Amino acid sequence: MLPGHRKEALNRIEARLGWKIRDQELFLQSLRHRSASSTHLESNERMELLGDAVLGLLVCEYLYHTRPRDDEGKLTEIKSLVVSKRILSQVARELGVGEMLELSREELASGGRSKDSILCDAFESLIAAYYLDSGLGAVRKFLEKGYFWRIEHLISSDSYRNYKGLLQEYLQSHNITQAVRYNLKAESGPKHNRMFEVELKIGRKRYGIAWGASKKEAEQSAAQQTIEKLKTENGGR
């Protein structure tokens, strides 16, 4: 018989995700972080790999059928965004995955239940468990109901646009050949909630400086600032 806290975790999965669990151990393992496991084989690390592949396949399949006018490069860009750590950890938070995780005392003390990397890995592991337990069709139906709607939202949302790529396109179209440099200027906050400040220079001139929850996020914000400043300098073009 399962201990109470483990049974509760399974009940939460069924209630929040709408899944019917057959192989209980699969799902318990999918929630077991390596810090709480005596060996890597008992943690969710191997399941992360499988879940990542299953998720990637179904996202690509969805994009292939719903975006027939987009070329390979565009589809790859969208897919990378949709399965990014930032998005998967956000989905995991909405589903309450952090509350279900099995972590060591040390990881709990360091804020493990809210770390993007741990939440992302756990969501991928849950996808793997559901795939192994119920098959690809069941995972596809789950994603159709609660995940794929994010794709159009993300594509149209300025907060998730690839401003670094847009900046490069702008520079090329305006024959600006000076080197672009992103410099990490500062870090602050505890380990589980770090903030990063990034400065963007073109040649020797600073165009953008921004904070973000990751260096990549700060770089994107600095690139967005830079595009706006360059357009102002060029009369809105």
CORMO-V968142 format. One record per pair of residues at least 4 apart in sequence whose C-alpha atoms are under 7 Angstrom apart, sorted by the first residue. I is the first residue (numbers start at 1). J is the second residue. If there is no record, write none. Layout:
# CORMO-V968142
i: (I;I)
j: (J;J)
This chain:
# CORMO-V968142
i: (2;2;3;4;5;6;7;8;9;9;10;11;12;13;13;14;14;14;14;16;22;23;24;25;26;26;27;27;27;28;29;29;29;30;30;30;30;30;30;31;31;31;31;31;32;32;32;32;32;32;33;33;33;33;33;34;34;34;35;35;35;36;36;36;37;37;39;40;44;44;46;47;47;47;48;48;48;48;49;50;50;51;51;51;51;51;52;52;53;54;55;56;57;58;58;59;59;60;60;61;62;63;63;64;70;70;71;72;73;74;75;76;77;78;79;80;82;82;83;83;84;85;85;85;85;86;86;87;88;88;88;89;89;89;89;90;91;92;92;92;92;92;93;93;97;97;98;98;98;99;103;103;104;105;106;107;107;108;108;110;111;111;112;114;115;115;116;117;118;119;120;121;122;123;124;125;126;127;128;129;130;130;131;131;131;134;135;136;137;138;139;140;141;142;143;143;144;149;150;151;152;153;154;157;162;162;163;163;163;163;164;164;164;165;166;167;167;167;168;169;170;171;171;172;178;178;179;179;180;180;180;181;181;181;182;182;182;182;182;183;183;183;184;184;184;185;185;185;186;186;187;187;187;187;188;188;188;189;189;189;190;194;195;195;195;195;196;196;196;196;196;196;197;197;197;197;198;198;198;198;198;199;199;199;199;200;200;200;200;200;201;201;201;202;207;207;208;208;208;208;209;210;210;210;211;212;212;213;214;215;216;217;218;219;220;221;222;223;224;225;226;227;228;229;230;231;231;231;232)
j: (6;7;7;8;9;10;11;12;13;100;14;15;16;17;19;18;19;20;21;95;133;133;28;29;30;129;31;126;129;32;42;43;44;44;47;122;125;126;129;44;100;101;102;122;36;43;44;101;102;103;37;43;44;102;103;40;43;44;103;104;107;102;103;104;42;43;43;45;48;125;50;51;125;128;52;121;124;125;53;54;128;55;124;125;127;128;56;124;57;58;59;60;61;62;140;63;79;64;79;65;66;67;75;68;74;75;75;76;77;78;79;80;81;82;83;84;87;151;87;88;88;89;116;117;120;90;116;91;92;120;123;93;116;119;120;94;95;96;97;119;120;123;97;98;101;119;113;114;119;113;107;108;108;109;110;111;112;112;113;192;115;192;118;119;119;192;120;121;122;123;124;125;126;127;128;129;130;131;132;133;134;139;135;136;139;138;139;140;141;142;143;144;145;146;147;148;148;153;154;155;156;157;160;161;166;220;167;220;223;224;168;220;223;169;170;171;223;227;172;173;174;175;176;176;202;203;202;203;201;202;203;200;201;202;198;199;200;201;219;198;199;200;197;198;199;197;198;199;196;197;194;195;196;197;194;195;196;193;194;195;194;213;211;212;213;214;211;212;213;214;215;218;210;211;212;218;209;210;211;218;219;208;209;210;222;206;207;208;209;222;205;206;207;206;226;229;222;223;225;226;222;218;221;222;218;217;218;217;218;219;220;221;222;223;224;225;226;227;228;229;230;231;232;233;234;235;236;237;236)
